[in-house]
Amino acid sequence: MKIAVVMPVYNEQHNIMPFYKRVTDVLKKIKVDYEIIFIDDGSRDHTLEKIKEINDKKVILISFVKNYGKAAALMAGFEAVKGDIV
């Protein structure tokens, strides 16, 4: 079983690392295979750079060149899922 966490983000540079750490701590604790899909919805701050700083093969990054909205970001994330549970 593989869990997929789909996370659309927009101008969240200060929240990326705390979110990543909390989610991975929980997923590692329950000993499950996982993937984390970040969808940067055209952020204008350093959100994209913060996601790129994460050195984890289980992190997938989708980046929009402009803001398309939460629904579009979620759809892109759902299409990229390889996990069994989202």
N, CA, C and O atoms as a CHARMM CRD file, in Angstrom:
* protein
*
  344
    1    1 MET  N      0.84700  -1.18700   0.00000 PROA 1      0.00000
    2    1 MET  CA     0.00000   0.00000   0.00000 PROA 1      0.00000
    3    1 MET  C      0.88800   1.24400   0.00000 PROA 1      0.00000
    4    1 MET  O      1.88400   1.32400   0.71900 PROA 1      0.00000
    5    2 LYS  N      0.50200   2.19200  -0.81400 PROA 2      0.00000
    6    2 LYS  CA     1.23600   3.45200  -0.91200 PROA 2      0.00000
    7    2 LYS  C      0.25900   4.60600  -0.72300 PROA 2      0.00000
    8    2 LYS  O     -0.80300   4.64600  -1.34400 PROA 2      0.00000
    9    3 ILE  N      0.63500   5.54600   0.14800 PROA 3      0.00000
   10    3 ILE  CA    -0.19100   6.72600   0.40600 PROA 3      0.00000
   11    3 ILE  C      0.36200   7.90300  -0.38600 PROA 3      0.00000
   12    3 ILE  O      1.57200   8.12900  -0.42000 PROA 3      0.00000
   13    4 ALA  N     -0.53800   8.65000  -1.02100 PROA 4      0.00000
   14    4 ALA  CA    -0.15600   9.85700  -1.74800 PROA 4      0.00000
   15    4 ALA  C     -0.74900  11.07100  -1.04500 PROA 4      0.00000
   16    4 ALA  O     -1.95200  11.13700  -0.79300 PROA 4      0.00000
   17    5 VAL  N      0.11200  12.02300  -0.73500 PROA 5      0.00000
   18    5 VAL  CA    -0.32000  13.28400  -0.13600 PROA 5      0.00000
   19    5 VAL  C     -0.23200  14.33300  -1.24200 PROA 5      0.00000
   20    5 VAL  O      0.85100  14.60600  -1.75900 PROA 5      0.00000
   21    6 VAL  N     -1.36600  14.91500  -1.60000 PROA 6      0.00000
   22    6 VAL  CA    -1.42700  15.93000  -2.65300 PROA 6      0.00000
   23    6 VAL  C     -1.57900  17.29300  -1.98500 PROA 6      0.00000
   24    6 VAL  O     -2.54200  17.53400  -1.25800 PROA 6      0.00000
   25    7 MET  N     -0.61300  18.18600  -2.24100 PROA 7      0.00000
   26    7 MET  CA    -0.60000  19.47800  -1.55500 PROA 7      0.00000
   27    7 MET  C     -0.43500  20.63000  -2.53500 PROA 7      0.00000
   28    7 MET  O      0.68300  20.91800  -2.96100 PROA 7      0.00000
   29    8 PRO  N     -1.54100  21.30400  -2.90500 PROA 8      0.00000
   30    8 PRO  CA    -1.41600  22.50800  -3.71200 PROA 8      0.00000
   31    8 PRO  C     -0.89800  23.65000  -2.83200 PROA 8      0.00000
   32    8 PRO  O     -1.33300  23.80400  -1.69100 PROA 8      0.00000
   33    9 VAL  N      0.02300  24.43900  -3.36000 PROA 9      0.00000
   34    9 VAL  CA     0.58900  25.55300  -2.59500 PROA 9      0.00000
   35    9 VAL  C      0.65600  26.81000  -3.44900 PROA 9      0.00000
   36    9 VAL  O      0.88100  26.75800  -4.65800 PROA 9      0.00000
   37   10 TYR  N      0.45200  27.93800  -2.78200 PROA 10     0.00000
   38   10 TYR  CA     0.54900  29.23500  -3.44000 PROA 10     0.00000
   39   10 TYR  C      1.10100  30.23300  -2.42200 PROA 10     0.00000
   40   10 TYR  O      0.44800  30.53400  -1.42300 PROA 10     0.00000
   41   11 ASN  N      2.29300  30.73800  -2.68000 PROA 11     0.00000
   42   11 ASN  CA     2.95900  31.69400  -1.78600 PROA 11     0.00000
   43   11 ASN  C      3.03000  31.16800  -0.35200 PROA 11     0.00000
   44   11 ASN  O      2.55000  31.80700   0.58400 PROA 11     0.00000
   45   12 GLU  N      3.62700  30.01100  -0.20400 PROA 12     0.00000
   46   12 GLU  CA     3.72800  29.33100   1.08900 PROA 12     0.00000
   47   12 GLU  C      5.17700  29.06700   1.49200 PROA 12     0.00000
   48   12 GLU  O      5.45200  28.07200   2.16300 PROA 12     0.00000
   49   13 GLN  N      6.09200  29.92100   1.10300 PROA 13     0.00000
   50   13 GLN  CA     7.51500  29.66700   1.33100 PROA 13     0.00000
   51   13 GLN  C      7.85800  29.34100   2.78500 PROA 13     0.00000
   52   13 GLN  O      8.75000  28.52800   3.02900 PROA 13     0.00000
   53   14 HSD  N      7.19300  29.93500   3.72700 PROA 14     0.00000
   54   14 HSD  CA     7.50300  29.71500   5.13900 PROA 14     0.00000
   55   14 HSD  C      6.87900  28.43600   5.69600 PROA 14     0.00000
   56   14 HSD  O      7.23800  27.98900   6.78500 PROA 14     0.00000
   57   15 ASN  N      5.96300  27.86300   4.96100 PROA 15     0.00000
   58   15 ASN  CA     5.25100  26.68200   5.45300 PROA 15     0.00000
   59   15 ASN  C      5.69300  25.36400   4.82300 PROA 15     0.00000
   60   15 ASN  O      5.32500  24.29500   5.30800 PROA 15     0.00000
   61   16 ILE  N      6.46900  25.42800   3.76100 PROA 16     0.00000
   62   16 ILE  CA     6.84500  24.21100   3.03900 PROA 16     0.00000
   63   16 ILE  C      7.62300  23.24200   3.92000 PROA 16     0.00000
   64   16 ILE  O      7.23500  22.08100   4.04500 PROA 16     0.00000
   65   17 MET  N      8.70000  23.69100   4.52600 PROA 17     0.00000
   66   17 MET  CA     9.54100  22.78700   5.31700 PROA 17     0.00000
   67   17 MET  C      8.82700  22.27200   6.56700 PROA 17     0.00000
   68   17 MET  O      8.91500  21.07700   6.85000 PROA 17     0.00000
   69   18 PRO  N      8.11700  23.12300   7.33600 PROA 18     0.00000
   70   18 PRO  CA     7.38300  22.57400   8.48700 PROA 18     0.00000
   71   18 PRO  C      6.33500  21.54000   8.06600 PROA 18     0.00000
   72   18 PRO  O      6.18200  20.51300   8.72700 PROA 18     0.00000
   73   19 PHE  N      5.61700  21.80100   6.98000 PROA 19     0.00000
   74   19 PHE  CA     4.62000  20.84900   6.48300 PROA 19     0.00000
   75   19 PHE  C      5.29500  19.53800   6.09600 PROA 19     0.00000
   76   19 PHE  O      4.85800  18.46300   6.50600 PROA 19     0.00000
   77   20 TYR  N      6.35400  19.63000   5.31100 PROA 20     0.00000
   78   20 TYR  CA     7.07400  18.44000   4.85400 PROA 20     0.00000
   79   20 TYR  C      7.56300  17.61100   6.04600 PROA 20     0.00000
   80   20 TYR  O      7.39600  16.39200   6.07400 PROA 20     0.00000
   81   21 LYS  N      8.16300  18.28100   7.02200 PROA 21     0.00000
   82   21 LYS  CA     8.69600  17.56400   8.18500 PROA 21     0.00000
   83   21 LYS  C      7.58000  16.86200   8.96300 PROA 21     0.00000
   84   21 LYS  O      7.72300  15.69800   9.33800 PROA 21     0.00000
   85   22 ARG  N      6.49300  17.55300   9.20300 PROA 22     0.00000
   86   22 ARG  CA     5.39000  16.93900   9.97300 PROA 22     0.00000
   87   22 ARG  C      4.78100  15.74600   9.25200 PROA 22     0.00000
   88   22 ARG  O      4.52600  14.70200   9.85200 PROA 22     0.00000
   89   23 VAL  N      4.55300  15.91800   7.95300 PROA 23     0.00000
   90   23 VAL  CA     3.94200  14.83200   7.18500 PROA 23     0.00000
   91   23 VAL  C      4.87400  13.62800   7.11200 PROA 23     0.00000
   92   23 VAL  O      4.43600  12.49700   7.32300 PROA 23     0.00000
   93   24 THR  N      6.14200  13.85200   6.82000 PROA 24     0.00000
   94   24 THR  CA     7.06800  12.71900   6.71600 PROA 24     0.00000
   95   24 THR  C      7.28800  12.05100   8.07400 PROA 24     0.00000
   96   24 THR  O      7.45300  10.83300   8.14000 PROA 24     0.00000
   97   25 ASP  N      7.29300  12.82400   9.14600 PROA 25     0.00000
   98   25 ASP  CA     7.42800  12.22700  10.48000 PROA 25     0.00000
   99   25 ASP  C      6.29300  11.24000  10.74700 PROA 25     0.00000
  100   25 ASP  O      6.52600  10.14000  11.24700 PROA 25     0.00000
  101   26 VAL  N      5.07500  11.63400  10.41400 PROA 26     0.00000
  102   26 VAL  CA     3.91200  10.76000  10.62800 PROA 26     0.00000
  103   26 VAL  C      3.96900   9.54200   9.71400 PROA 26     0.00000
  104   26 VAL  O      3.75100   8.41700  10.16300 PROA 26     0.00000
  105   27 LEU  N      4.25800   9.76000   8.44200 PROA 27     0.00000
  106   27 LEU  CA     4.27400   8.64900   7.49600 PROA 27     0.00000
  107   27 LEU  C      5.37300   7.64200   7.82600 PROA 27     0.00000
  108   27 LEU  O      5.17300   6.43600   7.68200 PROA 27     0.00000
  109   28 LYS  N      6.52400   8.12600   8.26400 PROA 28     0.00000
  110   28 LYS  CA     7.60300   7.21300   8.65800 PROA 28     0.00000
  111   28 LYS  C      7.24300   6.46500   9.94000 PROA 28     0.00000
  112   28 LYS  O      7.60400   5.30000  10.11400 PROA 28     0.00000
  113   29 LYS  N      6.53900   7.13700  10.81900 PROA 29     0.00000
  114   29 LYS  CA     6.14700   6.52300  12.09400 PROA 29     0.00000
  115   29 LYS  C      5.18300   5.35800  11.87300 PROA 29     0.00000
  116   29 LYS  O      5.26300   4.34000  12.56100 PROA 29     0.00000
  117   30 ILE  N      4.27500   5.51200  10.91000 PROA 30     0.00000
  118   30 ILE  CA     3.32400   4.42300  10.64700 PROA 30     0.00000
  119   30 ILE  C      3.88000   3.40900   9.64000 PROA 30     0.00000
  120   30 ILE  O      3.20500   2.44600   9.27300 PROA 30     0.00000
  121   31 LYS  N      5.10800   3.64000   9.20700 PROA 31     0.00000
  122   31 LYS  CA     5.84500   2.69300   8.35700 PROA 31     0.00000
  123   31 LYS  C      5.07500   2.30400   7.09500 PROA 31     0.00000
  124   31 LYS  O      4.80900   1.13000   6.83700 PROA 31     0.00000
  125   32 VAL  N      4.73300   3.32100   6.33100 PROA 32     0.00000
  126   32 VAL  CA     4.00100   3.09700   5.08400 PROA 32     0.00000
  127   32 VAL  C      4.77600   3.74600   3.94100 PROA 32     0.00000
  128   32 VAL  O      5.43900   4.76600   4.12400 PROA 32     0.00000
  129   33 ASP  N      4.68300   3.14800   2.77600 PROA 33     0.00000
  130   33 ASP  CA     5.28200   3.75700   1.58600 PROA 33     0.00000
  131   33 ASP  C      4.43400   4.96700   1.21600 PROA 33     0.00000
  132   33 ASP  O      3.21400   4.94800   1.38000 PROA 33     0.00000
  133   34 TYR  N      5.07100   6.00800   0.72200 PROA 34     0.00000
  134   34 TYR  CA     4.32900   7.23600   0.44100 PROA 34     0.00000
  135   34 TYR  C      4.97500   8.04500  -0.67100 PROA 34     0.00000
  136   34 TYR  O      6.11300   7.80500  -1.07400 PROA 34     0.00000
  137   35 GLU  N      4.20900   9.00400  -1.14800 PROA 35     0.00000
  138   35 GLU  CA     4.69500  10.04700  -2.04500 PROA 35     0.00000
  139   35 GLU  C      4.01700  11.34400  -1.62700 PROA 35     0.00000
  140   35 GLU  O      2.86700  11.34700  -1.18900 PROA 35     0.00000
  141   36 ILE  N      4.74000  12.43600  -1.76900 PROA 36     0.00000
  142   36 ILE  CA     4.18100  13.75000  -1.48300 PROA 36     0.00000
  143   36 ILE  C      4.26100  14.55500  -2.77600 PROA 36     0.00000
  144   36 ILE  O      5.34000  14.75900  -3.33200 PROA 36     0.00000
  145   37 ILE  N      3.10900  15.00400  -3.23800 PROA 37     0.00000
  146   37 ILE  CA     3.04400  15.75600  -4.48800 PROA 37     0.00000
  147   37 ILE  C      2.71800  17.20800  -4.16000 PROA 37     0.00000
  148   37 ILE  O      1.61800  17.53000  -3.71200 PROA 37     0.00000
  149   38 PHE  N      3.69600  18.07100  -4.39200 PROA 38     0.00000
  150   38 PHE  CA     3.48800  19.50500  -4.23900 PROA 38     0.00000
  151   38 PHE  C      3.13500  20.07900  -5.59900 PROA 38     0.00000
  152   38 PHE  O      3.81200  19.79900  -6.58900 PROA 38     0.00000
  153   39 ILE  N      2.08000  20.88000  -5.65500 PROA 39     0.00000
  154   39 ILE  CA     1.71700  21.58400  -6.87100 PROA 39     0.00000
  155   39 ILE  C      1.84800  23.06900  -6.57800 PROA 39     0.00000
  156   39 ILE  O      1.02800  23.64700  -5.86400 PROA 39     0.00000
  157   40 ASP  N      2.88800  23.68500  -7.13500 PROA 40     0.00000
  158   40 ASP  CA     3.07900  25.12400  -6.94600 PROA 40     0.00000
  159   40 ASP  C      2.21600  25.83800  -7.97300 PROA 40     0.00000
  160   40 ASP  O      2.45500  25.74700  -9.17700 PROA 40     0.00000
  161   41 ASP  N      1.21500  26.54400  -7.48500 PROA 41     0.00000
  162   41 ASP  CA     0.21500  27.18700  -8.34300 PROA 41     0.00000
  163   41 ASP  C      0.63100  28.61200  -8.73000 PROA 41     0.00000
  164   41 ASP  O     -0.11300  29.57000  -8.52100 PROA 41     0.00000
  165   42 GLY  N      1.84000  28.72700  -9.30100 PROA 42     0.00000
  166   42 GLY  CA     2.30900  30.02800  -9.78600 PROA 42     0.00000
  167   42 GLY  C      2.72200  30.98300  -8.68000 PROA 42     0.00000
  168   42 GLY  O      2.52900  32.19200  -8.80900 PROA 42     0.00000
  169   43 SER  N      3.28700  30.46400  -7.59500 PROA 43     0.00000
  170   43 SER  CA     3.70000  31.31700  -6.47700 PROA 43     0.00000
  171   43 SER  C      4.64400  32.42000  -6.93200 PROA 43     0.00000
  172   43 SER  O      5.45100  32.23800  -7.84400 PROA 43     0.00000
  173   44 ARG  N      4.52200  33.56400  -6.27600 PROA 44     0.00000
  174   44 ARG  CA     5.37600  34.71100  -6.59400 PROA 44     0.00000
  175   44 ARG  C      6.46600  34.91700  -5.54700 PROA 44     0.00000
  176   44 ARG  O      7.28000  35.83200  -5.67000 PROA 44     0.00000
  177   45 ASP  N      6.48500  34.08100  -4.53300 PROA 45     0.00000
  178   45 ASP  CA     7.52400  34.17800  -3.51800 PROA 45     0.00000
  179   45 ASP  C      8.54900  33.05700  -3.78200 PROA 45     0.00000
  180   45 ASP  O      8.76400  32.68900  -4.93700 PROA 45     0.00000
  181   46 HSD  N      9.16700  32.52500  -2.75900 PROA 46     0.00000
  182   46 HSD  CA    10.20100  31.49500  -2.92500 PROA 46     0.00000
  183   46 HSD  C      9.68500  30.08800  -2.64200 PROA 46     0.00000
  184   46 HSD  O     10.46200  29.20100  -2.28900 PROA 46     0.00000
  185   47 THR  N      8.38900  29.88300  -2.79400 PROA 47     0.00000
  186   47 THR  CA     7.80300  28.56500  -2.54600 PROA 47     0.00000
  187   47 THR  C      8.45100  27.49800  -3.42300 PROA 47     0.00000
  188   47 THR  O      8.83700  26.43900  -2.92800 PROA 47     0.00000
  189   48 LEU  N      8.57000  27.76400  -4.69600 PROA 48     0.00000
  190   48 LEU  CA     9.14200  26.79400  -5.63000 PROA 48     0.00000
  191   48 LEU  C     10.56500  26.41600  -5.22900 PROA 48     0.00000
  192   48 LEU  O     10.92800  25.24000  -5.25500 PROA 48     0.00000
  193   49 GLU  N     11.36500  27.40400  -4.86000 PROA 49     0.00000
  194   49 GLU  CA    12.74700  27.13800  -4.44900 PROA 49     0.00000
  195   49 GLU  C     12.79700  26.28900  -3.18200 PROA 49     0.00000
  196   49 GLU  O     13.63800  25.39900  -3.06000 PROA 49     0.00000
  197   50 LYS  N     11.89200  26.56600  -2.23800 PROA 50     0.00000
  198   50 LYS  CA    11.85300  25.79200  -0.99700 PROA 50     0.00000
  199   50 LYS  C     11.52200  24.32400  -1.27100 PROA 50     0.00000
  200   50 LYS  O     12.09700  23.42800  -0.65300 PROA 50     0.00000
  201   51 ILE  N     10.60400  24.08400  -2.18800 PROA 51     0.00000
  202   51 ILE  CA    10.26000  22.70200  -2.53000 PROA 51     0.00000
  203   51 ILE  C     11.45800  22.02600  -3.19500 PROA 51     0.00000
  204   51 ILE  O     11.75300  20.86600  -2.91000 PROA 51     0.00000
  205   52 LYS  N     12.13700  22.73800  -4.06700 PROA 52     0.00000
  206   52 LYS  CA    13.30800  22.17300  -4.75300 PROA 52     0.00000
  207   52 LYS  C     14.44700  21.86000  -3.78900 PROA 52     0.00000
  208   52 LYS  O     15.29800  21.02600  -4.09700 PROA 52     0.00000
  209   53 GLU  N     14.47700  22.51000  -2.63500 PROA 53     0.00000
  210   53 GLU  CA    15.51600  22.24600  -1.62900 PROA 53     0.00000
  211   53 GLU  C     15.31600  20.91000  -0.92300 PROA 53     0.00000
  212   53 GLU  O     16.24500  20.38500  -0.31000 PROA 53     0.00000
  213   54 ILE  N     14.12300  20.36700  -1.00700 PROA 54     0.00000
  214   54 ILE  CA    13.84100  19.08500  -0.34800 PROA 54     0.00000
  215   54 ILE  C     14.52700  17.97500  -1.13800 PROA 54     0.00000
  216   54 ILE  O     14.24700  17.77300  -2.32000 PROA 54     0.00000
  217   55 ASN  N     15.41500  17.27200  -0.48000 PROA 55     0.00000
  218   55 ASN  CA    16.16200  16.19500  -1.13200 PROA 55     0.00000
  219   55 ASN  C     15.52300  14.86200  -0.74500 PROA 55     0.00000
  220   55 ASN  O     16.00600  14.15900   0.14300 PROA 55     0.00000
  221   56 ASP  N     14.44100  14.53700  -1.42200 PROA 56     0.00000
  222   56 ASP  CA    13.68000  13.33100  -1.09800 PROA 56     0.00000
  223   56 ASP  C     13.06400  12.80400  -2.38900 PROA 56     0.00000
  224   56 ASP  O     12.27900  13.49600  -3.03700 PROA 56     0.00000
  225   57 LYS  N     13.42000  11.58900  -2.75500 PROA 57     0.00000
  226   57 LYS  CA    12.90400  10.98400  -3.98700 PROA 57     0.00000
  227   57 LYS  C     11.40400  10.72700  -3.93200 PROA 57     0.00000
  228   57 LYS  O     10.78100  10.46300  -4.96000 PROA 57     0.00000
  229   58 LYS  N     10.82100  10.80400  -2.73500 PROA 58     0.00000
  230   58 LYS  CA     9.38700  10.58300  -2.58300 PROA 58     0.00000
  231   58 LYS  C      8.57700  11.86300  -2.80700 PROA 58     0.00000
  232   58 LYS  O      7.34700  11.84400  -2.76200 PROA 58     0.00000
  233   59 VAL  N      9.27400  12.96400  -3.04500 PROA 59     0.00000
  234   59 VAL  CA     8.60700  14.24700  -3.29500 PROA 59     0.00000
  235   59 VAL  C      8.54700  14.48200  -4.79900 PROA 59     0.00000
  236   59 VAL  O      9.54900  14.38600  -5.50600 PROA 59     0.00000
  237   60 ILE  N      7.35100  14.78900  -5.25900 PROA 60     0.00000
  238   60 ILE  CA     7.11100  15.09700  -6.66200 PROA 60     0.00000
  239   60 ILE  C      6.68800  16.55500  -6.73400 PROA 60     0.00000
  240   60 ILE  O      5.88000  17.01500  -5.92700 PROA 60     0.00000
  241   61 LEU  N      7.23600  17.27600  -7.69800 PROA 61     0.00000
  242   61 LEU  CA     6.92100  18.69100  -7.85000 PROA 61     0.00000
  243   61 LEU  C      6.26400  18.93600  -9.19700 PROA 61     0.00000
  244   61 LEU  O      6.76800  18.53300 -10.24600 PROA 61     0.00000
  245   62 ILE  N      5.13100  19.60300  -9.13400 PROA 62     0.00000
  246   62 ILE  CA     4.45400  20.09900 -10.33900 PROA 62     0.00000
  247   62 ILE  C      4.41000  21.60600 -10.17600 PROA 62     0.00000
  248   62 ILE  O      4.01800  22.11200  -9.12500 PROA 62     0.00000
  249   63 SER  N      4.81100  22.32100 -11.21300 PROA 63     0.00000
  250   63 SER  CA     4.90100  23.77400 -11.10000 PROA 63     0.00000
  251   63 SER  C      4.14700  24.44600 -12.24800 PROA 63     0.00000
  252   63 SER  O      4.40900  24.18100 -13.42100 PROA 63     0.00000
  253   64 PHE  N      3.21000  25.31800 -11.88600 PROA 64     0.00000
  254   64 PHE  CA     2.48000  26.10900 -12.88000 PROA 64     0.00000
  255   64 PHE  C      3.20400  27.43800 -13.05800 PROA 64     0.00000
  256   64 PHE  O      3.74800  27.98000 -12.09600 PROA 64     0.00000
  257   65 VAL  N      3.21600  27.96600 -14.27800 PROA 65     0.00000
  258   65 VAL  CA     3.87600  29.24900 -14.53700 PROA 65     0.00000
  259   65 VAL  C      3.03800  30.43100 -14.06100 PROA 65     0.00000
  260   65 VAL  O      3.56300  31.52400 -13.84300 PROA 65     0.00000
  261   66 LYS  N      1.74300  30.20900 -13.90100 PROA 66     0.00000
  262   66 LYS  CA     0.87000  31.24800 -13.34900 PROA 66     0.00000
  263   66 LYS  C     -0.18700  30.58400 -12.48000 PROA 66     0.00000
  264   66 LYS  O     -0.32200  29.36100 -12.47800 PROA 66     0.00000
  265   67 ASN  N     -0.91800  31.37900 -11.75800 PROA 67     0.00000
  266   67 ASN  CA    -1.93000  30.87200 -10.83900 PROA 67     0.00000
  267   67 ASN  C     -3.18100  30.45100 -11.60000 PROA 67     0.00000
  268   67 ASN  O     -3.83900  31.26700 -12.24500 PROA 67     0.00000
  269   68 TYR  N     -3.49500  29.15800 -11.51100 PROA 68     0.00000
  270   68 TYR  CA    -4.69000  28.62500 -12.16800 PROA 68     0.00000
  271   68 TYR  C     -5.78800  28.29400 -11.17600 PROA 68     0.00000
  272   68 TYR  O     -6.91000  27.98200 -11.57500 PROA 68     0.00000
  273   69 GLY  N     -5.48100  28.35800  -9.89300 PROA 69     0.00000
  274   69 GLY  CA    -6.47800  28.08300  -8.87300 PROA 69     0.00000
  275   69 GLY  C     -6.35500  26.70100  -8.26800 PROA 69     0.00000
  276   69 GLY  O     -5.71500  25.80700  -8.82100 PROA 69     0.00000
  277   70 LYS  N     -6.98400  26.55400  -7.12100 PROA 70     0.00000
  278   70 LYS  CA    -6.88800  25.33400  -6.32700 PROA 70     0.00000
  279   70 LYS  C     -7.42400  24.10400  -7.06800 PROA 70     0.00000
  280   70 LYS  O     -6.82800  23.02900  -6.99800 PROA 70     0.00000
  281   71 ALA  N     -8.53300  24.25900  -7.76700 PROA 71     0.00000
  282   71 ALA  CA    -9.12600  23.11000  -8.46700 PROA 71     0.00000
  283   71 ALA  C     -8.18200  22.55800  -9.52400 PROA 71     0.00000
  284   71 ALA  O     -8.01500  21.34200  -9.62900 PROA 71     0.00000
  285   72 ALA  N     -7.56800  23.42400 -10.30000 PROA 72     0.00000
  286   72 ALA  CA    -6.62300  22.98800 -11.33100 PROA 72     0.00000
  287   72 ALA  C     -5.39100  22.33600 -10.70500 PROA 72     0.00000
  288   72 ALA  O     -4.87700  21.34000 -11.21400 PROA 72     0.00000
  289   73 ALA  N     -4.92700  22.91000  -9.59900 PROA 73     0.00000
  290   73 ALA  CA    -3.75900  22.35000  -8.91400 PROA 73     0.00000
  291   73 ALA  C     -4.07600  20.95300  -8.36500 PROA 73     0.00000
  292   73 ALA  O     -3.27500  20.03000  -8.50800 PROA 73     0.00000
  293   74 LEU  N     -5.23500  20.80600  -7.74400 PROA 74     0.00000
  294   74 LEU  CA    -5.63100  19.49400  -7.23200 PROA 74     0.00000
  295   74 LEU  C     -5.76100  18.47600  -8.35900 PROA 74     0.00000
  296   74 LEU  O     -5.31600  17.33600  -8.21900 PROA 74     0.00000
  297   75 MET  N     -6.36000  18.87300  -9.46200 PROA 75     0.00000
  298   75 MET  CA    -6.52700  17.96000 -10.59400 PROA 75     0.00000
  299   75 MET  C     -5.17000  17.48800 -11.10800 PROA 75     0.00000
  300   75 MET  O     -4.98800  16.30200 -11.38500 PROA 75     0.00000
  301   76 ALA  N     -4.22200  18.40500 -11.23600 PROA 76     0.00000
  302   76 ALA  CA    -2.87200  18.03400 -11.68700 PROA 76     0.00000
  303   76 ALA  C     -2.23500  17.05500 -10.70100 PROA 76     0.00000
  304   76 ALA  O     -1.58900  16.08800 -11.10500 PROA 76     0.00000
  305   77 GLY  N     -2.42100  17.31300  -9.41700 PROA 77     0.00000
  306   77 GLY  CA    -1.88000  16.41700  -8.40700 PROA 77     0.00000
  307   77 GLY  C     -2.51000  15.03900  -8.45100 PROA 77     0.00000
  308   77 GLY  O     -1.80700  14.03200  -8.37000 PROA 77     0.00000
  309   78 PHE  N     -3.83100  14.98200  -8.58000 PROA 78     0.00000
  310   78 PHE  CA    -4.52700  13.69500  -8.64100 PROA 78     0.00000
  311   78 PHE  C     -4.09700  12.88900  -9.86800 PROA 78     0.00000
  312   78 PHE  O     -4.00000  11.66300  -9.81300 PROA 78     0.00000
  313   79 GLU  N     -3.84300  13.58700 -10.97000 PROA 79     0.00000
  314   79 GLU  CA    -3.40800  12.89000 -12.18800 PROA 79     0.00000
  315   79 GLU  C     -2.00500  12.30300 -12.03500 PROA 79     0.00000
  316   79 GLU  O     -1.67100  11.32300 -12.70000 PROA 79     0.00000
  317   80 ALA  N     -1.18200  12.89400 -11.16600 PROA 80     0.00000
  318   80 ALA  CA     0.18700  12.42900 -10.97400 PROA 80     0.00000
  319   80 ALA  C      0.31000  11.31600  -9.93000 PROA 80     0.00000
  320   80 ALA  O      1.36800  10.69900  -9.80700 PROA 80     0.00000
  321   81 VAL  N     -0.74000  11.06300  -9.19600 PROA 81     0.00000
  322   81 VAL  CA    -0.69400  10.09100  -8.09000 PROA 81     0.00000
  323   81 VAL  C     -0.37100   8.69000  -8.60200 PROA 81     0.00000
  324   81 VAL  O     -0.92300   8.22100  -9.59700 PROA 81     0.00000
  325   82 LYS  N      0.55000   8.03900  -7.88000 PROA 82     0.00000
  326   82 LYS  CA     0.85600   6.64300  -8.13200 PROA 82     0.00000
  327   82 LYS  C      0.47600   5.78700  -6.92900 PROA 82     0.00000
  328   82 LYS  O      0.54100   4.55800  -6.97700 PROA 82     0.00000
  329   83 GLY  N      0.08200   6.45500  -5.85700 PROA 83     0.00000
  330   83 GLY  CA    -0.29200   5.75400  -4.62800 PROA 83     0.00000
  331   83 GLY  C     -1.65500   5.09600  -4.72100 PROA 83     0.00000
  332   83 GLY  O     -2.41300   5.31100  -5.66700 PROA 83     0.00000
  333   84 ASP  N     -1.94400   4.28300  -3.70400 PROA 84     0.00000
  334   84 ASP  CA    -3.22000   3.57500  -3.63400 PROA 84     0.00000
  335   84 ASP  C     -4.27800   4.39300  -2.90400 PROA 84     0.00000
  336   84 ASP  O     -5.47100   4.27800  -3.18600 PROA 84     0.00000
  337   85 ILE  N     -3.82900   5.22100  -1.96200 PROA 85     0.00000
  338   85 ILE  CA    -4.71900   6.04000  -1.15500 PROA 85     0.00000
  339   85 ILE  C     -4.25800   7.47000  -1.27000 PROA 85     0.00000
  340   85 ILE  O     -3.07200   7.76100  -1.11600 PROA 85     0.00000
  341   86 VAL  N     -5.20300   8.38200  -1.54600 PROA 86     0.00000
  342   86 VAL  CA    -4.85800   9.80500  -1.68800 PROA 86     0.00000
  343   86 VAL  C     -5.36900  10.53400  -0.47600 PROA 86     0.00000
  344   86 VAL  O     -5.19700  11.74800  -0.36800 PROA 86     0.00000
